[in-house]
Amino acid sequence: MSKIKKLIDIDKSLVTKLKVLSAFEDLSVKALMEKAIREFVEKKEIERMESLSKEEKEDLGLLLLMQQVDKDSFVTEDEFLLELLK
């Protein structure tokens, strides 16, 4: 996992709230922020998936399958057609 270090301006009241929440969650402020961001991104991904049309979902599924394929594995056209007939 790559790490990006960037300075951001955060309101002091928000920092205080983060410190209090991190104490309740038994996490560091950094870990709490990472957890919140992960959950936010996951929620947005789910919302996006739910808003896709059936065709878009099929296209995405095909794309994911294509990304998993072994690019070094080849079959002949005859082998391919034989598998289709099964």
C-alpha positions as a LaTeX table, in Angstrom:
\begin{tabular}{lrrr}
\hline
Residue & $x$ (\AA) & $y$ (\AA) & $z$ (\AA) \\
\hline
Met1 & 0.00 & 0.00 & 0.00 \\
Ser2 & 1.47 & 3.30 & $-1.03$ \\
Lys3 & 1.49 & 6.18 & 1.37 \\
Ile4 & 0.76 & 9.76 & 0.44 \\
Lys5 & 1.84 & 12.44 & 2.83 \\
Lys6 & 0.04 & 15.73 & 2.41 \\
Leu7 & $-0.59$ & 18.60 & 4.72 \\
Ile8 & $-4.21$ & 19.64 & 4.98 \\
Asp9 & $-5.86$ & 22.42 & 6.90 \\
Ile10 & $-8.41$ & 21.10 & 9.37 \\
Asp11 & $-10.53$ & 23.27 & 11.62 \\
Lys12 & $-9.37$ & 23.09 & 15.26 \\
Ser13 & $-12.84$ & 22.08 & 16.45 \\
Leu14 & $-12.78$ & 19.15 & 14.04 \\
Val15 & $-9.37$ & 18.07 & 15.36 \\
Thr16 & $-10.78$ & 18.12 & 18.89 \\
Lys17 & $-13.74$ & 16.01 & 17.81 \\
Leu18 & $-11.40$ & 13.58 & 16.07 \\
Lys19 & $-9.33$ & 13.24 & 19.23 \\
Val20 & $-12.42$ & 12.54 & 21.34 \\
Leu21 & $-13.78$ & 10.01 & 18.84 \\
Ser22 & $-10.42$ & 8.32 & 18.53 \\
Ala23 & $-10.34$ & 7.87 & 22.30 \\
Phe24 & $-13.81$ & 6.25 & 22.23 \\
Glu25 & $-12.85$ & 4.05 & 19.28 \\
Asp26 & $-9.48$ & 3.19 & 20.85 \\
Leu27 & $-7.73$ & 4.27 & 17.64 \\
Ser28 & $-5.19$ & 6.91 & 16.75 \\
Val29 & $-6.53$ & 10.01 & 15.01 \\
Lys30 & $-4.75$ & 8.88 & 11.85 \\
Ala31 & $-6.31$ & 5.40 & 12.02 \\
Leu32 & $-9.74$ & 6.91 & 12.70 \\
Met33 & $-9.45$ & 9.20 & 9.67 \\
Glu34 & $-8.28$ & 6.29 & 7.48 \\
Lys35 & $-11.21$ & 4.19 & 8.69 \\
Ala36 & $-13.69$ & 6.99 & 8.00 \\
Ile37 & $-12.30$ & 7.58 & 4.52 \\
Arg38 & $-12.35$ & 3.83 & 3.71 \\
Glu39 & $-15.98$ & 3.56 & 4.83 \\
Phe40 & $-16.96$ & 6.67 & 2.86 \\
Val41 & $-15.32$ & 5.36 & $-0.32$ \\
Glu42 & $-16.95$ & 1.93 & 0.11 \\
Lys43 & $-20.36$ & 3.59 & 0.60 \\
Lys44 & $-19.91$ & 5.69 & $-2.55$ \\
Glu45 & $-18.82$ & 2.62 & $-4.54$ \\
Ile46 & $-21.95$ & 0.75 & $-3.42$ \\
Glu47 & $-24.15$ & 3.72 & $-4.30$ \\
Arg48 & $-22.53$ & 3.91 & $-7.73$ \\
Met49 & $-22.98$ & 0.16 & $-8.32$ \\
Glu50 & $-26.65$ & 0.34 & $-7.34$ \\
Ser51 & $-27.25$ & 3.20 & $-9.77$ \\
Leu52 & $-25.80$ & 1.29 & $-12.76$ \\
Ser53 & $-28.13$ & $-0.02$ & $-15.43$ \\
Lys54 & $-28.25$ & $-3.76$ & $-16.11$ \\
Glu55 & $-26.11$ & $-3.27$ & $-19.24$ \\
Glu56 & $-23.52$ & $-1.22$ & $-17.33$ \\
Lys57 & $-23.33$ & $-3.93$ & $-14.65$ \\
Glu58 & $-22.77$ & $-6.58$ & $-17.33$ \\
Asp59 & $-20.05$ & $-4.44$ & $-18.93$ \\
Leu60 & $-18.35$ & $-3.96$ & $-15.56$ \\
Gly61 & $-18.54$ & $-7.69$ & $-14.83$ \\
Leu62 & $-16.95$ & $-8.47$ & $-18.19$ \\
Leu63 & $-14.21$ & $-5.91$ & $-17.54$ \\
Leu64 & $-13.45$ & $-7.47$ & $-14.13$ \\
Leu65 & $-13.30$ & $-10.94$ & $-15.69$ \\
Met66 & $-10.97$ & $-9.69$ & $-18.42$ \\
Gln67 & $-8.65$ & $-8.23$ & $-15.78$ \\
Gln68 & $-8.41$ & $-11.62$ & $-14.03$ \\
Val69 & $-7.51$ & $-13.59$ & $-17.16$ \\
Asp70 & $-4.04$ & $-15.10$ & $-17.54$ \\
Lys71 & $-2.56$ & $-13.15$ & $-20.44$ \\
Asp72 & 0.10 & $-15.80$ & $-21.02$ \\
Ser73 & $-2.41$ & $-18.60$ & $-21.55$ \\
Phe74 & $-3.57$ & $-19.21$ & $-25.13$ \\
Val75 & $-5.82$ & $-21.77$ & $-26.80$ \\
Thr76 & $-6.39$ & $-22.52$ & $-30.44$ \\
Glu77 & $-9.59$ & $-21.47$ & $-32.19$ \\
Asp78 & $-10.64$ & $-25.14$ & $-32.38$ \\
Glu79 & $-10.18$ & $-25.60$ & $-28.61$ \\
Phe80 & $-12.21$ & $-22.45$ & $-27.99$ \\
Leu81 & $-15.06$ & $-23.59$ & $-30.24$ \\
Leu82 & $-15.08$ & $-27.07$ & $-28.67$ \\
Glu83 & $-15.50$ & $-25.52$ & $-25.23$ \\
Leu84 & $-18.42$ & $-23.45$ & $-26.48$ \\
Leu85 & $-20.20$ & $-26.58$ & $-27.67$ \\
Lys86 & $-20.02$ & $-28.27$ & $-24.26$ \\
\hline
\end{tabular}
